[in-house]
Amino acid sequence: MISGIVALTVFALVVCVIVLFAREPGPTPADIAVSYELAWDRLDFDTLWSLSGSELRDGLDKKGYIVAKRAAYALQTELGNLAERVELEDVAVGLAHAVVRTRVTLHTGAVVHNDIALTKLSSSWVVTGYELVPAPPQTV
């Protein structure tokens, strides 16, 4: 009798844990966009490949992508670690697509904006487009 109650209790706990994990929505498009910006700033090509959809992987597998990007940026280390902070400026989320505008403040004080397009594949969001937003013309 007691072993049956223990077995039923364990089974109920396992079902509860499975349901809780299944309901976890995972990172939001905003979370992915900020992570993507920070990965570019750190020249973290492993993370960039993981967050990117096939549209941004240059037709390469993970190893080839990382090797190609490291080679391309090997002599341009000054392009890394420029961001002081990354903030969200606008987030528009649909059922399977999202666009996030980020505001990246550089250590120099300059500010750049990027539009990051995301697509929901299965149950996770991936970056499918990344574009620098042109600065508005300055009035004199």
Backbone bond lengths (Angstrom), bond angles and torsions (degrees), N, CA, C in turn:
res aa  C-N    CA-C-N  psi(-1)  N-CA   C-N-CA  omega(-1)  CA-C   N-CA-C  phi
1 M - - - 1.453 - - 1.529 111.40 -
2 I 1.331 117.50 -49.69 1.462 121.08 -179.43 1.520 110.27 -66.40
3 S 1.324 119.18 -39.60 1.460 120.84 179.33 1.533 110.60 -64.22
4 G 1.313 118.55 -32.67 1.461 121.93 175.72 1.515 111.62 -66.76
5 I 1.325 117.01 -40.98 1.464 121.53 178.38 1.524 110.03 -66.24
6 V 1.338 116.75 -42.65 1.467 121.09 178.31 1.528 109.68 -62.61
7 A 1.319 117.52 -45.17 1.468 121.45 179.96 1.531 110.53 -62.18
8 L 1.312 118.05 -42.67 1.460 122.15 179.29 1.533 110.61 -65.29
9 T 1.323 117.25 -40.18 1.462 121.83 178.22 1.531 111.05 -64.44
10 V 1.316 117.06 -45.31 1.468 121.26 178.45 1.526 110.16 -62.52
11 F 1.325 116.94 -43.62 1.453 121.11 178.68 1.529 110.36 -60.58
12 A 1.322 117.55 -44.34 1.462 121.89 -179.97 1.530 110.92 -62.90
13 L 1.321 117.26 -40.70 1.463 121.14 178.01 1.530 111.56 -64.49
14 V 1.318 117.03 -41.71 1.465 121.12 178.58 1.527 110.22 -62.70
15 V 1.309 117.29 -43.79 1.466 121.28 178.66 1.532 109.92 -62.28
16 C 1.322 117.78 -43.41 1.468 121.08 178.73 1.523 111.77 -60.36
17 V 1.315 117.68 -43.52 1.463 121.81 179.98 1.529 109.74 -63.97
18 I 1.308 117.76 -44.16 1.466 121.47 179.40 1.525 110.52 -61.68
19 V 1.313 117.09 -44.57 1.469 120.92 179.36 1.524 110.49 -63.28
20 L 1.312 118.08 -42.90 1.465 120.89 179.60 1.526 111.69 -61.90
21 F 1.324 117.65 -43.39 1.462 120.57 179.02 1.517 111.32 -68.71
22 A 1.311 117.66 -37.29 1.466 121.04 179.96 1.525 111.20 -66.31
23 R 1.307 117.85 -30.44 1.463 121.74 -178.91 1.519 113.27 -84.11
24 E 1.311 118.45 -13.12 1.465 122.03 179.76 1.525 108.85 -65.12
25 P 1.330 118.71 119.02 1.457 120.51 -175.16 1.533 114.37 -75.90
26 G 1.310 118.67 -14.95 1.457 120.49 -178.57 1.514 111.20 81.88
27 P 1.334 116.67 -172.85 1.471 120.51 -178.08 1.529 111.58 -64.69
28 T 1.314 115.77 143.67 1.461 122.13 178.37 1.539 109.50 -81.51
29 P 1.334 117.86 166.22 1.467 119.07 174.67 1.532 112.20 -56.56
30 A 1.323 117.24 -36.87 1.468 120.27 178.27 1.529 110.49 -63.53
31 D 1.328 117.16 -42.73 1.472 120.74 177.79 1.532 110.83 -60.03
32 I 1.333 115.82 -45.03 1.465 121.01 -178.49 1.531 109.75 -64.81
33 A 1.336 117.12 -42.21 1.467 120.62 -178.63 1.531 111.39 -61.99
34 V 1.313 117.20 -45.64 1.468 120.47 179.01 1.532 109.90 -63.66
35 S 1.319 116.93 -43.14 1.471 120.36 178.07 1.520 111.35 -61.33
36 Y 1.328 116.20 -39.23 1.465 121.10 179.13 1.535 110.65 -64.04
37 E 1.322 116.33 -45.55 1.475 120.32 177.57 1.527 110.85 -59.20
38 L 1.318 115.97 -46.29 1.472 119.72 -178.39 1.526 111.24 -66.42
39 A 1.325 117.50 -36.13 1.466 120.49 177.87 1.531 110.18 -65.01
40 W 1.340 117.87 -41.28 1.464 119.93 176.02 1.519 110.44 -63.22
41 D 1.319 116.86 -41.91 1.459 119.50 -179.33 1.521 111.52 -62.43
42 R 1.301 116.77 -35.25 1.474 121.49 -178.86 1.523 112.16 -89.91
43 L 1.337 116.22 -0.13 1.466 121.86 -174.56 1.528 110.19 51.89
44 D 1.323 115.45 44.62 1.462 124.04 -179.65 1.529 108.30 -93.45
45 F 1.319 116.05 84.30 1.455 121.33 -172.65 1.527 113.27 -71.01
46 D 1.295 118.06 -25.21 1.466 121.74 174.91 1.533 109.81 -62.52
47 T 1.318 115.95 -48.67 1.467 120.47 178.71 1.518 110.87 -66.92
48 L 1.325 117.43 -40.74 1.463 120.28 178.67 1.521 111.10 -58.05
49 W 1.324 117.05 -44.04 1.470 120.16 179.17 1.525 110.13 -62.58
50 S 1.317 116.61 -41.49 1.468 120.38 -178.21 1.525 112.51 -66.42
51 L 1.315 117.74 -34.96 1.466 122.01 -178.61 1.526 113.05 -84.82
52 S 1.338 117.15 -13.62 1.459 121.52 -174.43 1.517 112.45 -92.28
53 G 1.318 113.94 147.74 1.457 120.51 169.52 1.522 108.64 -82.28
54 S 1.309 116.73 174.15 1.466 121.07 -177.77 1.528 112.08 -59.74
55 E 1.329 117.42 -26.07 1.466 121.95 179.72 1.529 112.59 -59.38
56 L 1.308 117.82 -27.19 1.467 121.47 -176.05 1.530 113.84 -110.41
57 R 1.308 116.68 9.16 1.472 119.78 -176.67 1.522 113.36 -98.35
58 D 1.301 116.93 8.14 1.468 122.35 176.59 1.529 112.88 56.96
59 G 1.328 118.00 24.60 1.461 121.38 179.45 1.519 113.82 71.39
60 L 1.318 116.79 15.15 1.467 121.38 -175.84 1.526 111.21 -105.65
61 D 1.330 114.95 153.84 1.460 118.49 170.31 1.527 107.29 -77.17
62 K 1.322 116.73 174.64 1.471 120.60 -173.95 1.526 112.33 -57.59
63 K 1.318 116.27 -47.83 1.467 119.58 -177.57 1.529 110.75 -62.78
64 G 1.327 117.22 -45.90 1.460 121.25 -179.78 1.517 112.42 -63.43
65 Y 1.334 116.22 -39.42 1.466 121.72 179.02 1.524 110.29 -62.36
66 I 1.317 116.16 -48.66 1.465 120.45 -177.86 1.531 110.90 -63.69
67 V 1.323 116.67 -43.25 1.470 120.33 178.75 1.527 110.37 -62.45
68 A 1.326 117.36 -45.32 1.469 121.19 -179.04 1.527 111.49 -63.82
69 K 1.314 117.68 -44.69 1.469 120.53 -178.73 1.527 111.03 -67.71
70 R 1.322 116.98 -41.76 1.479 118.96 178.55 1.517 110.67 -61.58
71 A 1.328 116.39 -40.39 1.464 119.78 178.98 1.525 110.57 -65.78
72 A 1.332 116.80 -41.14 1.462 120.68 -178.93 1.523 112.31 -65.74
73 Y 1.311 117.38 -32.72 1.468 120.96 -176.09 1.529 113.03 -104.54
74 A 1.313 118.52 4.55 1.467 121.93 -175.87 1.525 112.50 -57.52
75 L 1.310 117.12 -39.68 1.462 120.59 -178.17 1.526 112.46 -99.39
76 Q 1.350 116.33 11.24 1.464 120.35 -177.82 1.531 110.73 -124.41
77 T 1.305 115.96 44.85 1.462 120.26 -177.55 1.528 112.66 -63.10
78 E 1.336 116.82 -19.21 1.467 119.35 178.31 1.525 111.88 -68.90
79 L 1.313 117.85 -10.16 1.464 121.51 178.12 1.527 112.15 -84.38
80 G 1.316 117.21 -4.91 1.465 120.52 179.32 1.512 112.03 -102.55
81 N 1.311 115.69 158.48 1.464 123.76 176.90 1.526 113.04 57.19
82 L 1.322 115.32 44.45 1.460 121.33 178.95 1.525 112.77 -93.64
83 A 1.333 116.15 -24.62 1.468 120.12 -172.46 1.519 112.25 -82.65
84 E 1.316 114.50 132.57 1.462 120.42 171.45 1.527 109.37 -86.46
85 R 1.366 115.01 -40.07 1.467 119.04 176.84 1.521 109.94 -157.85
86 V 1.326 114.19 155.80 1.462 122.42 176.97 1.520 107.19 -122.73
87 E 1.331 115.09 127.97 1.464 120.36 179.97 1.522 109.52 -127.21
88 L 1.304 115.15 158.40 1.459 121.20 176.19 1.521 108.43 -90.01
89 E 1.324 116.46 131.60 1.447 120.14 177.92 1.527 110.88 -104.95
90 D 1.335 117.04 -37.48 1.456 121.16 179.03 1.522 108.57 -154.49
91 V 1.319 116.03 139.09 1.463 121.48 178.89 1.523 107.54 -133.26
92 A 1.332 116.28 120.22 1.461 121.71 176.70 1.528 107.45 -122.34
93 V 1.335 115.89 116.27 1.460 120.70 -175.43 1.517 109.90 -119.73
94 G 1.330 115.73 127.52 1.461 122.43 173.14 1.520 109.18 -107.62
95 L 1.314 116.11 -163.83 1.465 119.88 -179.38 1.526 112.24 -66.84
96 A 1.320 117.05 -44.36 1.465 119.81 -176.25 1.527 113.12 -129.46
97 H 1.326 117.10 1.05 1.466 120.78 -179.48 1.520 109.48 -135.90
98 A 1.315 115.02 150.14 1.459 120.57 177.62 1.525 108.63 -147.95
99 V 1.317 115.45 153.12 1.463 121.78 172.78 1.521 106.82 -131.92
100 V 1.314 114.94 129.47 1.457 121.32 -179.84 1.523 108.37 -122.75
101 R 1.323 116.36 126.80 1.466 120.47 173.61 1.517 107.36 -99.14
102 T 1.329 114.76 125.13 1.462 119.88 178.64 1.518 109.87 -106.26
103 R 1.293 113.35 156.19 1.473 122.12 174.90 1.523 105.39 -120.60
104 V 1.325 115.28 113.86 1.464 120.78 -178.49 1.524 107.78 -107.68
105 T 1.320 115.70 116.29 1.459 121.08 176.52 1.523 107.64 -95.71
106 L 1.317 115.24 121.41 1.460 120.85 -178.16 1.524 110.51 -84.81
107 H 1.316 116.24 162.88 1.465 121.12 178.21 1.528 111.36 -60.17
108 T 1.314 117.21 -25.00 1.468 121.44 179.44 1.525 112.08 -77.02
109 G 1.320 117.60 -11.39 1.453 122.01 -176.10 1.523 112.94 99.17
110 A 1.315 116.69 -15.67 1.467 120.39 177.89 1.529 109.34 -66.20
111 V 1.329 115.32 153.83 1.464 121.56 -179.72 1.518 108.74 -125.44
112 V 1.316 115.83 133.77 1.466 121.33 173.69 1.517 108.42 -125.03
113 H 1.324 114.60 150.76 1.459 121.41 178.14 1.523 108.57 -118.19
114 N 1.301 116.51 140.93 1.456 121.89 177.49 1.515 109.35 -130.21
115 D 1.332 116.00 142.25 1.454 121.66 171.21 1.518 107.55 -101.34
116 I 1.311 114.98 124.65 1.457 121.20 -178.89 1.525 107.80 -115.95
117 A 1.334 115.76 118.27 1.459 121.55 178.15 1.526 108.72 -93.94
118 L 1.318 115.38 137.12 1.466 120.58 -180.00 1.522 109.92 -129.76
119 T 1.318 114.88 150.68 1.458 122.35 176.66 1.515 107.96 -128.30
120 K 1.316 115.44 140.05 1.457 119.99 178.29 1.523 108.67 -88.92
121 L 1.312 115.57 116.77 1.457 122.20 176.54 1.510 107.76 -111.35
122 S 1.312 116.29 120.65 1.454 120.51 -177.20 1.524 107.16 61.37
123 S 1.304 118.18 -112.03 1.461 119.65 -178.72 1.530 112.48 -118.10
124 S 1.334 117.19 11.99 1.464 118.57 -178.61 1.530 110.71 -130.45
125 W 1.313 115.13 154.68 1.458 122.67 -179.90 1.525 109.95 -93.47
126 V 1.344 116.87 139.62 1.464 121.73 174.67 1.525 108.62 -130.13
127 V 1.314 115.72 151.72 1.461 121.71 179.00 1.530 108.33 -80.41
128 T 1.331 116.08 126.73 1.462 120.87 -179.61 1.527 112.38 -118.68
129 G 1.314 117.01 -5.82 1.450 120.72 177.18 1.515 110.74 -158.76
130 Y 1.322 116.01 145.35 1.465 121.53 -177.52 1.516 107.22 -146.23
131 E 1.320 116.92 119.81 1.452 120.03 -174.24 1.521 111.19 -141.76
132 L 1.324 115.33 131.37 1.465 121.22 174.12 1.513 108.02 -71.07
133 V 1.337 116.56 130.91 1.452 121.29 177.93 1.522 107.24 -85.42
134 P 1.340 117.24 125.05 1.474 119.02 -179.70 1.538 110.28 -61.21
135 A 1.304 114.75 143.11 1.473 120.25 176.70 1.524 108.73 -69.03
136 P 1.324 116.90 141.53 1.471 118.59 177.57 1.520 110.36 -65.09
137 P 1.335 117.05 149.62 1.466 118.21 179.50 1.522 110.50 -64.38
138 Q 1.301 115.94 142.41 1.457 120.81 -178.21 1.525 109.21 -86.17
139 T 1.311 114.29 136.17 1.462 119.22 177.32 1.508 109.31 -90.07
140 V 1.304 114.89 146.87 1.467 119.69 -178.34 1.492 110.16 -102.41
